[in-house]
Amino acid sequence: MKAMTRRGNGEGSIVQLKDGSWRGAFRFDGEDGRPGRKYLRGRTQTDVRRKLREAQRQVAQGVVTDGTMTLAKWLDHWLSTVVDGRVGSDNTRLNYKQICEVHLKPALGKLRLDKLTPEQVDGFLKAKAAEGLGRSHVGRMRSILADALRHAERRGLVARNAGALSVMPKTDAPAERQSLTPAQARALLAAAEGERLEALVVVGGSVGLRPGELTGVLWSDIDLEASPPVLTVSGSMKRRPRTSGKGYELKRGAVKRSKDGRRTVALPPRAVAALKAHRARQRHEKLAAGPLWDDQGLVFASEVGTPVDPSHLRRVFARIAKRAGLEGGFPYLLRHTAVSLLLDDGASIEEVADLLGDDPRTLYRYYRHKVRPVADVGLRMERVLGGS
């Protein structure tokens, strides 16, 4: 072993071993406050010097690399550095954090990052499936864990990705998301009559806006006097973590898929009539609220002008759906129904994709459902085979 190469204070040391390779080492304060020492090896002195700089940078960011780091500590680092820097959507970042805080950290957080095994992850996923969580929810947990460990693997903190090597357990398939038949859609509209948010149901069912787009519509986005009357989707209501304290707040942000998501759609007569009635109702609410009215220009607002909370919207929609004889109603059902009924009526997938501001492949994969109890397209074969 050759003599150790001296470096500046705090920079660590590098030494060449008998086999010709190089080893570096540096000291730092471990996660438990006690001094730690990290060793790194490489084929050349330059390789080791680069690894030393990277390891020291990680320590400076709070990433302990002496083998004492827990999965919980790593997830905190991953959320604050990787996710916050890579993910643009506040809702997505909030979802990542909730999955980590509610599921991953309580079950696996105390385990050492470098000792986590695929079998431990298998057990975690199996337990979540046994709790009755759907396949998509359990799969989301596995995907987020694998993503976090992939970053740890690139940093040399784990030898293998236990999340990616885990196996998805069998889960009870959740109820299939189906759209409404024409008769059910008419029943839903009838059940919404007289509701304060009746116009939201009518507009959502007519042009397939996402719930966040519906609650983010501004009166300045609507021109009911145009020919035909139009609505421009210019923004979407989003949940964002509060800057101080726990929970979230509602803020209007950019539409999803901003390139295609921002769009102008023509409104059918039923939607126009519902919006005019809604506007008159809102004027009365504004007068009744007086100085309490917070005018944010929202079409579908609370009784004091503030954004409609998603949980409130879900409760209102579930009540309307139950009145219509439908079980398990959820706001996104309006979008699913608009896609399925328009396609069934002969609209092209491109036309519907333009209306909904989405990719045609997404509509086929997630939104298009069978709306006829009997597949009668085979009756056309009589005309084909008959030569008429």
N, C-alpha and C positions, 0 to 999 in steps of 0.2 A: 504494500500500500504506500503510495507516495505521500509526501507531506501535504498538509491541508493548504489550499489556496486561501490566503487572507482576503477578506472583503470588508467593506465599510460596516460600521456599527449597525446592527439590526438587519443587515442584508443576508446573514447566514454564511455558511461556509461550503466549499466544494472540494472534494478529494477524489483522486483517481484510484480505483481498486486494482487488485492484482490481475484480474482478467481483462483489464484495459478499459472497462466501463467507468462511468463517473457517478459519484453520489453527492447529493447536496443535503444540507440540514439547516434548520433555523428554529429558534425558540419563539414561543408566543404564549399568551394566556389562554388556557382552555375554557370550555363552556362552564366548568364548575369553578373557575377562578384560579385554579392551580396551573403552574407553568407546564406547558406542553412542548414537545419537540417533534418536528416533522422531518421525515427522510424521503428523498426523491432520488430516483436513478434514471440514467440516460446513457446513450451510446457515446455521446460527445459532451464536452464541457459546455458547449453552447446550448445543447438540449436541456441540460440540468439548470443552467442559468435562466432559461426561459421558463421552465417549470417552477423554479423558485419564485420568480416574479409573479406568476399566475397564482401560486398558492398564497403568497403574501398579500396579494390583492384581495383574494377571497377572505382571508382573515380580517383584513381592514374593513370588509363589508359585513363582517359578523358571521362568516361561514367558517366554522371550526373544522379542521381537517385532520384531527388527531385520532379519529375513530370514536370519539365520545358523542358525536352529533346524533340527535334523535330525529326520527322522521318528522315530528311536529316542528322542530326548529328549522329543518330544511324546507318544509312546506311554507312556513312564514317567510323565509328568504325568497323562495320561488314566487310566491304571490306578490311580494313587494318589488321585486326586481324584474323578473321575466314576464309575468302576467301583466303587471301594470304598464310595462314598456311595450308589450306586443299586442295586447287586446284593446281595441278601440271602444268597444261597447261597454257602457257602465253596467248594463244588465248582465252581460256575460261575466264581467269581473266579479259582480256580486254573487252570481251563481257559483263560480269557482270557489269563492271564499266560503259560501254556505256549505258546499259539499265538504270542504276541508274541515270547517269548524264543527259541523253537526255529525259527520260520519267518519271521516278518515282519522282525524286527530284523537277523538275519544277511544277508538278501537285499536289503532296502530301507532299512535303518536309517540308513546314512550319507548318503542323499540328502536334500537340503534339502526341508523340509516344503512350502514354497510353490512348489517347482519340480517336485514329483512329478506325473507325467503318467499318464493312463489307459493309454497304451501300455506304460509301465514296469510297471504293475500287471498288464496283460495278459500280458506276458512272464513275470512271476513266477508267475502262476496256471498258465500253460501248462507251465512247468518243473515245478511241483509235480504236475500231472497226469501228466507224462511219467515222474515217479518211481514211478508206480503208485498214488498216493493216490486214494481213492475220491471220488466227486463230493460227497458230504456233507462230507467233511473239507476239500476244497478250497473248497467253498462257505462253510464256517465261517470260513476265513481271510479270504475276501473280505468276509463280513458284518462281522467284527470290525474290519477295516481301514476299511470304509465308516462304521461307527459312530464310530470314533475321529476320522475326518476330518470327519464331520458336526458334531462338537463344535468342531473347529478352524474350520470354515466359519462357524459361529454366532459365533465370537470374532473373525472377520475376519482370520484368519491364512492362509487359503487362499481363492482366488477360486472354485474349483470342487472338487467331491469326486471325486478320481481313482478312489477305490474304487467308488463308486456308478456311475461312468461306464464301469468296466471290463466286460469280457465274459467270462462263464464259459466255459472251454474244454471241448471234448469229452473225456470221461473214460471209461475202461473201467468199465462198470457193475459195482459190487461184487456178490458173491453175494447173492441175494435172501434176506432173513430170513424163513424159513418156520417155521411151527409143526410139531409132530410129529403124525403120524397116531395114532389110538388104538393100533395095533399097535406103533408106535415108542415111544410113551409107556410102554406096558407093558414093552417091552424095556429102556428106560432105568431104570425102577424095579427091574427084576430085576437089572440090572447094578450098581445102587447097594447091593444087599443086602450087609451086612457092612462097608460103608464107615463110617468114623467119622462122616461127615456125611450118612449115609443119610437121617436124619429131615429134614434141610434140603431134600433133593431131593423127598421125599414131600410135605412141607408146601408148598413152593414150587409144585409141580405141581398140588396140590389146590386152593389158594386164590389162586394167582397173585401172591404178594407180590414186590415188587422185591428185588433182591439186598441192597441196603442195609437194607431193612425186615426181611429175614430175619436178617441178622447183627446187627440191632439189637433183636430180640425179647428181652424179659426174662421170667424165670420168673413174675414177678408179673403179667405180661400174660396168662398162660394159666390157665384153670380147666378141668382135665380131669375134674372131678367134676360139673360143671354138666350140665344136660340141655336141649339138647345141649351137649357141651364147646365152649368158645369160646376165641378168641385175639383180643386187642385190639392193634391196630397203633397204638402210642403214640409211636414214635420211629424214627429211621433212623440207621444208621452212616454217617458222612460223613468224607471226607478234608479236613483243614485244614492250611494251611502252618504249619510250625513257627515259633514266635515267635522262636526263636534257632537259627540254622543253616539248612541247606538241607533239602529233602525235605518230607514231610508226616507228620501223625499222625492217628490215627483217634479220632474223638469222636462220641458219640451226640448227635444233634440232633433237631430237629422233622421230622415227616414232610413229604414233598412235597405241595403243595396241602393245607396244614394243615386247611382247612375240611372237605374231603371225604376227605383222606388218613387222618385219624384215624378209625378204624372198628373195629367188633367183628364178627368173622365166625365162623360155626359151622364146626367141624372134623369132617370125615368120619371114620368108624371107622379107616380105614387110617392116617390122619395121627395119630390119638390113640394107636394102638398103637406107631407109630414114635417118638412123643415119650416115651412111657413107657419104652421100651427105651433111648432116648437119655439120659433122666434117670438111669437106673440106671448106664449107662456113665460118665456124667459124675461121679457120686458116687465111683466107683472111681478116676477120674483125679484127683479132688480129694485123695483119701487118698494117692495115689502122689506127688503134687506136694508135699504137706506145706506148709511155710512159703513155698514158691515160688508157691503158688496165689494169684492176684489176683482175689478174688471181686467181680466187677462185676454179678453177677446175670444174665449173658447165657446164653441157651439154647444158641446156637451160638457157642462160644468156642474159643480155642486150647487146647492141652493144659495150659496153666497159667492159664486163665480170662480171658485178654486177648482183645480183639476179633480176629476173623479178617480177615487182610489180603485185600483184593479180588484181588490177583494170585494168592494161594494158592488162593482159591476158584475162580478161573478155571482154574487147573491141575488141581485136583481134579475139576471138572466135565468138563473136556476128557478126562480119563482115563476117567471113567465113561461118557461119551458114546461114546468110541472102543471101549470094551469092548462097548457095545450095538450096535456096527456103524454109528454115526453119525459123520459127519465135520463138523468145524467147530462143535462144541458150545460154547455159551456160556451163563452162568447166566440171562440174560434170556430164554433159550429157554423156561424154565418159565412165565414170564408170558405169552408169545406163545401157548404151547400151551394154557394154561388158558382164555384168551379164545376161541380158535378152536374148541376142543372143546366148550365150554359152549354157544356160539352154534350150533354145528352140531347139538347135541343138543336144541335148541329153547328154550334160555333166552333171555329178552328182553335186549336191549342195555342197558336200564336196570338190570336185576338184576345183570348182569355188571359194569357200571360201578360200582354200589354195592359189589360184592365187591372190586373192584380199587382203589377210591378214585380214580377217574379220570373224565374227561369222556367221554361216549359217542362224541363225534366223534373223539377221540383213539384210542379203541379201534378204530373203523372204519378210520381212516387208517393206523395204525401196527401194530396187533396182530392184526387179523383176517386170517387166511390160509385158503386153500383146503386142506382136509384130506382130501378125497375124490378119488382118482385119476380117477373118472368122475363127472361132474355128472349125477346121476340125477333131479333134481327134475322134469325134463321128463316123466318117467313118470306124474306126477300128472295130466297132461293127458288121459290115457285116462279117468280118472274124471270129469274136468271135461266133456270132450266127450261122454262116454257118458251124462251126466246122472245118474250114481249118486252 
